[in-house]
Amino acid sequence: MKVVGYKNVSYTSKKTGKEVNGVEIFGTYPSNNVVGEATGKEFLSQYIIEKHNGILPDVGDEFDVSFNRFGQIDHYTITPR
């Protein structure tokens, strides 16, 4: 995914009542049956960000994620532009 934007997120979960902090990453990527590129977003929790020493992708970077068995991001890699 090529990063085209990001925003800080902070809210209280309606499900658990706990504070949720992190960053939403917005990007574009090639996809079958799409003319041009598809768009999407991924949520990085504060825990995952800290696990990666606070390093976040910047606009223009390539961003790849791996998911755990619960469908949550547990690892990411960044290729600078």
N, C-alpha and C positions, 0 to 999 in steps of 0.2 A: 504494500500500500504506500503510495506517495502522500506524505503529509501535506495537507493544504490549510490546516488550521487546528486550533485546540482551545479549550476553555477549562478553567478551574470549576470544580463542582463541589458543593457543600450543602447537605440537606439532612433531615431526619427521616429515617426509614419508617414508613407507615407499618411495615410488617414487623419490625423488631423494636422500633422506638429508639434505635441507636443512631448516633451521628455518622454520616457517610461522607468521606472526603476523598477526592481524587481528581483526575483530569480526563476529559473526553477528548480523544484524538479523532479528527476528521480527515478522511483521505479518499483518494481515487485509486482504482485498480482495474486492469483488464478483466473482462468477464465474457463468457460465451453468450451469444445472442444479444450482445449490446453493441450498438454502433458508438464508437468513442470509448469512454471508460465509465464504469459504474462508480458509485460513491457509497461510503459507509462510515461508521464511527465505531470506536472501541473505547471502553471505559477502563482506565487504570486506577485501581484503588491505591490509597496512600501506602498500604502494606507492600504492594507490588513495586511501587515507585521506590520505597526505601530498600527493598530487596535488591534493586538495581542502583544503589548508591545515589538516588535522587536524580539520576540522569534521564532526561526526557528528550524525545525527538523534537526537532525544530522544523519549521515550515520548509519544505523541499526535500527533507530526508526520506529515505525508504525505511519503512517500519514493518517488521514481521513479528507475528505473535504465535505462541503455542498455548493450547488450552489444556486444562486438567480434565478429569473425567466428569466434572460437574459443569463444564462449559465455561469456566472462568479462566481468564488469562493467568498463567503461572510463570511465563517467561516471555521476554521480548528482545529483539535485536534491532539495532539502528545502524543503517548505512548512511553516513553523511552525504549530502549532495555534492 
